[in-house]
Structures are given as C-alpha cells and as structure tokens.
Amino acid sequence: MKKRLPLLLLGALLAACMSSSDATSPEQHTADFHTENAQRLYDGGHYEKALQQFNKALELESEDESALLGRAWSLLFLGESQAIQGNRKADDTLEAAEAAFLKLQEVDYGANQFKVDLGLGKIHVIYGNLYATRARLIGDRSTGRGPSASEDQAVEASLTQRDTEFLEAQKYFKAVLRANMQYTPAR
C-alpha cells in the first residue's frame, strides 16, 4: 500500500493538471495574457520568445499599446544582440524595429511617447556603433601594407554614416529630454 500511495498521488496530480490546462486552453487566452507573458520574457532577456507573445497579443487586439511598444522594443534588443553576435539577420531585425517605432511615432502615446523616441534614438546609436566598427575593421585589415584608396573611401564613408546616425540619435534623445523637463510629478 505504501508503494501505491506515491503513484496514486502522482496520478491525481496529473489529472488535476490536465483538467486545469483544459480550462485555460490557448484559444481562450486574451491579449492581456499574452502581453503579460511577453513582458516577463522580455524582462528576462528572452526577446525572441517575447516577440512571439507580443505578436500573439496583437493578433487578438491589433491596437494594444503595450503590445505594440513591447514588440518594437523586443525587435530592437533582438537586433542588437544579433548584431553583437555577428548574425546576418541583425540588419533585417533592426530595420523592422525602426519601422515599428516609426509607425508608433504616427500616434500620440501621451506619457509613453518618450519610449518611442528613446527606441528610435537607441536604434540610431546601434547603427552608429556598427558603422564605427566597420570603419575600424577596414582600417585594421589594411595594417602593415597601407590602405588603398578604396579602403580609405570605405572608412570615410563609414565614419560619415556613423556621424549621421549619431546626429539622428541625438535628435530623438533631445526630444525625450524636452518631454521629461516638462513633466512635473504629482505631489
């Protein structure tokens, strides 16, 4: 009897789990459920999984502000981590993040507007850093034999693009600062 007791308890536990999972089937999950799940994944640094959950939330409620912002930020951090790893998907992911933030910029999100501007600024900082790295790598490759004219032009073009990206980022960061200077906390 003592050996059967753990098996009976395990069977009862499995039955309870199966019946509770039937009550909350994926078809019954709300946009809020997916958004909250995505936020936990995002906070844990699991940006690809968070992106999937934000997309599920948006399938159920296409104008959910939290899901739209979360999706854009997940794309941004996913693209940044891909870029750091040298993943060729990084450019596509960062472009998707920029497009998501630009679409969000078309709507006034009130108190959350700074999150949109901050995201756009961060994307341009990432691009600027990538162009700076590209210029450094081209310069490093030519060490010892002297750079060719085409390498000099490539370095100069990358540095010019880096400066352009940093100026664009500065524009968005200044907008965030201006918006926050006007903010007065409730007393």
Disulfide bonds with the S-S distance in Angstrom:
none
